[in-house]
Amino acid sequence: MATWIFKTPIVREGPSGGGSRLFYFYKLDVGVSIVKQNGVYSQQRYILDSDLSTYQELYQGGRNYEVSDATKAALIAGGVGVTEANFTEV
């Protein structure tokens, strides 16, 4: 059984700031969280602390997680934009 590093999906946002013309062209990579609630995976941009206890699984955006083959398959099949490219074998 293999172990995988799961990197959550990202969204490129910009402009990253104001005041300088340089910031107008610069974009930031922002992590998107993946949550499982009532057996269904979904993407969440902003997670409320009050909702944390309702999630069966939580993969916070911008972080890496060590997952099993079964979890990898479930995340890909979840239909939330997770692909093989989000995983690296350990």
C-alpha positions in Angstrom: 0.0 0.0 0.0 1.5 3.3 -1.1 1.5 6.6 0.8 0.9 9.8 -1.1 1.4 13.5 -0.4 -1.8 15.4 -1.3 -1.4 19.1 -2.1 -4.7 20.9 -2.2 -5.8 22.7 -5.3 -4.9 26.4 -5.9 -6.5 29.4 -7.5 -4.4 32.2 -9.0 -5.7 35.6 -7.7 -4.6 39.1 -8.6 -3.7 41.8 -8.7 -2.0 41.1 -5.4 -1.9 44.7 -4.2 -2.1 48.4 -5.1 0.1 51.4 -5.2 2.6 50.1 -7.6 2.1 49.1 -11.2 4.2 46.0 -10.5 1.5 44.6 -8.2 -1.1 44.9 -10.9 0.6 42.1 -12.9 1.6 39.9 -9.9 -0.7 37.1 -8.9 -0.8 35.0 -5.8 -1.5 31.2 -5.5 -4.3 30.7 -3.0 -5.0 27.2 -1.6 -8.6 25.9 -1.8 -9.8 23.6 1.1 -11.4 20.3 0.4 -14.0 19.1 2.9 -16.1 16.0 3.2 -19.6 16.6 4.7 -22.4 14.0 4.8 -20.3 11.7 2.5 -19.8 14.4 -0.2 -16.6 16.2 -1.1 -16.7 19.9 -1.9 -14.3 22.9 -2.3 -14.5 25.6 0.3 -12.7 28.9 0.0 -13.4 30.2 3.5 -13.9 27.9 6.4 -15.7 29.0 9.5 -14.5 27.7 12.9 -18.1 26.9 13.8 -18.3 24.5 10.8 -15.2 22.5 11.7 -17.1 19.9 13.8 -19.5 19.2 10.9 -16.8 17.9 8.5 -16.0 14.3 8.3 -12.7 15.1 6.6 -10.9 18.5 6.2 -7.9 19.3 3.9 -7.1 23.0 4.5 -5.9 24.9 1.4 -2.3 25.6 1.0 -1.1 22.6 3.0 0.2 19.1 2.2 -1.3 15.9 3.7 -0.1 12.3 3.8 -2.9 10.1 2.5 -3.5 6.4 1.7 -4.4 4.9 -1.7 -8.0 4.7 -0.6 -8.2 8.3 0.3 -6.4 9.3 -2.9 -9.0 7.4 -5.0 -11.9 8.9 -3.0 -10.6 12.5 -3.5 -10.1 12.0 -7.2 -13.6 10.4 -7.6 -15.1 13.2 -5.5 -15.4 15.5 -8.5 -14.0 18.6 -6.8 -11.1 19.3 -9.1 -8.6 16.9 -7.5 -6.5 15.0 -10.1 -3.4 12.8 -10.1 -1.3 16.0 -10.4 -2.3 16.8 -6.8 -0.4 13.7 -5.5 3.2 12.7 -5.1 4.2 9.3 -4.0 6.2 9.1 -0.8 
